[in-house]
Amino acid sequence: MTAASAAMREMFTSIAPRYDLLNHLLSMNIDKLWWRRTARAFADVLHRPDACVLDLCCGTGDMAFALRRRAGTTTRILGADFSHAMLQRASTKSRGSSLEWIEADALCLPFASNSFDLVTSAFGFRNLADYDAGLREILRVLKPGGQCGILDFGEPKGVVGSFYRFYFRRVLPKIGTLVSGVRGPYSYLPRSVTNFPEPDEMLERMRAAGFAECEWTAYSFGIAGLYRARKR
């Protein structure tokens, strides 16, 4: 593990106890709508007999739960994350469900090639040390014709963008630090969004990795958005 990866894992471990609370509080519960909308976008895959789905960088599992609610009874859904603390919380939340969890690095997944019908990642892909390597690894584990869905933050334009940037850079870090009791992670969040590729660049990276039918759909005026593509 690189020093950067170790630092990232430690950061998410430190905020795991208040992670769900802060996600809902800081997004004003709009994050739940985004997860549901993303799951709905892949309803066709989720209802295939014996479909196999991977939720990458799953955190405490909220995207996986949204997928499970949309999926057929024979669909297998696995959540993967490199933070043991996050997975512990996901496991506690999912008791009695068929969801499965595995501790794994998104850049080196312990799965055979051509394993999954769908790979999703919600607000976690942005934290990878190498976006292109992450895309190639997603492509590797997808079956031919399999789909990829990456839900992540964006930077809206205009008046909405001005308000969003003020909240995201000035207000959110203070609330996050106060509630979590941990300095650093919620200052990192706006920086990570600023450093994340713009939609056009991200779509070009997906095409360069080998994906086809690449598209981006804005959610909530572009505060978030879904990158969607298919393996040839």
C-alpha positions, 0 to 999 in steps of 0.5 A: 500500500502506498503512503497516500492510500494508507493516509486515505484509509486512515482518514475514512477510518477516523470519520466512520462513526459519524459518516452516515449522519454527516452525509445526510446532514451535509447534503440535506438528505438529497444524497438518498435521492441520488442513490435511488435515482442511480439504482433506478437507472440500472433497473434492467441489469438489476432484474436480470436472472442471477445478475452479479453486481459490485458496488466499489468504494462502498463505504457504509453501504448506502449505494448497495442498499439502494441497488438491493431495493431495486434488484431481483431476488436472484441478484447478487450484490457485493460491496467493496471498500478498503476501509475496514471500519466502513465495512464494519458499519455496512455489515451491521446495517445489513444484518438479515439481508443478502448483501455481501462485503469484502475489504479490497483496493479498487485499483487491485480487485480480487476478482476474476476478469469478466465477473460482473454485470454492473459495477457502481461507485458512489462518491468514492471513485473521486478518492482513488489515487489513479482514475485511469487505473481505476477505470481499467480495473472496473473494465476488467472485472465487467462482463462483455456488455456489462455496465458501469455507473459512477456517481460523484460530485460536480461543480455547478455553474451560475448562481447555484454554483456560487452558492454551492461553492460558498457552502461547500468550501466555507460552511461544510468543513466547519460543520463536518469538523464540529460533528465528527470531532475530526479535523482534516477530512471535511476540508479534504472533501471540497478539495477533492471535488475541485481536483476531480475531472470535469464531465467532458474530461472524465468521459474522455478518460472512460473512452480511453480506458476502453468503455463505449456509450459513455454519458453523463447525467447531471443531478440537482443542477450538476451538484452531483452526476452519474457517469454511465458506460458499457463494456464492449 
